[in-house]
Amino acid sequence: MNTNTKIAKESAISFTGMGLGQVFRYLFTTLLARWAGVELLGIYSLANAVTRISEVIAKLGLDQGILRKVSREGNVENKQTAILSALKMGSISGLIFMLIQIALAGFLAEDIFNQSSLLTKVIAIHAFSLPFYIIIHISAFSTQAYKLLKYKIVVTEIQNPLILLLAMIVCYFFYSAESAIIIPVVLSAVLGCITITIFLKKVSGINILSVKKGMFNRDLLNYSLPIMFMSILGTVLHWTDVIMLGYFTDPATVGLYHPAARTAGIVRIILLSFSGIYGPLMAEMYAKKQNLEMNHLFKLVTRWITTFSLPFAILILLFPKKIMLIFGSQFLQGYPILMILVSAAFIQAVFGIGGTTLNMTGFPKMNLLNTFIACGLNIGLNFYLIPTMGGMGAATATLITLSFIAFIRIIQNWKLLQLTPWSPKLIKPIFAGILAFAAGNYLKEFIMPFHTILTLISGGLIIVFVFFTSLWLLGLDEDDSGLLAGIQIILGNFKSKSSDKNERYK
């Protein structure tokens, strides 16, 4: 299997899993918004933001560190030793930050966000998920380092959001709306931890009970800490809008913003789908000094990400009001926020592998500096814009910041590694996107009177048909053939497994 086909296969697996996960998360947000209302959704969003920031600090960058370490390590025993060290250090850190978050819950809820005891309770209980989520992430990235994405995808992108959704439904109908924003987070963390450790043993031979044998690994930590700071800043950058909206406004405003941000996040799953396999491959090529192959890979993945993210972005930009109506009529006023955020998400998706490239080629400190500058810019813009513009200000700050960091990374990848995302082949998906947008915009007035879901389905089919038909007419090259081959492998495996099951039941 050549590199193009491998990228396509693993990315398609990743996208399928992330797509399912996005459906579950979207259903979670939609049902919670409709059932619990704007304010409870806002409280959940604030508590989730606090927990995610705590989590990224507690991980110490060990998830990304172990990915790079194991990807470059050839000795089996050394791989196991590194993973055990990462798990032990991460577990201890997770317990410490769990206690810190519990201790600070009241201060954060009452003094920072000016909220009632409910937010205090939600933040405190969510803290119990921290040690489990840290083990999940370190274990998942460890399996990914073996160039296998399926185990990570199954747990983090399918199982966890599915349990989150199902537990929320059970809690809401059998207990209370308040329990629906508390219990599911902890439950999904515990069950996800159990599953991923089983997968880790299958891939690496490591028993989770052997974690106590793990040793303090200074080399791993020295590499991971710069990534930790970058991850902290990246997470702060991601959640700054929510945190600062909570500080300057109220949970209802945060609740209005959350569905728009969740919807825009759909575009980013394309980036995440490709970066999972792209990172280890780029690290391997860099270690072997395969400069030509690195440049080809960089251009190829940029073009494929552009190709698959454009239809999603076009659909959201053409039908923002219909999309926000999914969450309820009280969320309709958030459609301008959605349009700004999806533009930001598209820019991040197309140029996001620039950051992964810097991490995997020995420049994590450079990426750290980029994220630090972007974080400072975003905070400054939010301070200036949110008091006067509310959610629109937060969205605008995000768009400006992500555009800035994308531009900086383009320059750095060229100067440091002689890598550029641009290629003549990129013109094809851009031209196809223009045609799809024009067709969707022309037919928009005919399908807008339909029911919300029917309008979105019709619009999506029109955009996808025009876009990919245009690409086909423009002509497929050898790289695109690799993509199709990868997808065919997945479909073939699926069919064979289905046939095997049918044979067993005959």
Helices and strands as residue ranges (DSSP letters): H 3-36, H 38-58, H 62-72, H 76-106, I 107-112, H 117-126, G 127-129, H 130-144, H 150-152, I 153-159, H 160-174, H 177-180, H 183-204, G 208-213, H 218-248, H 251-287, H 291-318, H 320-325, G 329-334, H 335-351, H 353-360, H 364-389, H 391-417, G 424-426, H 427-447, H 452-474, H 478-505
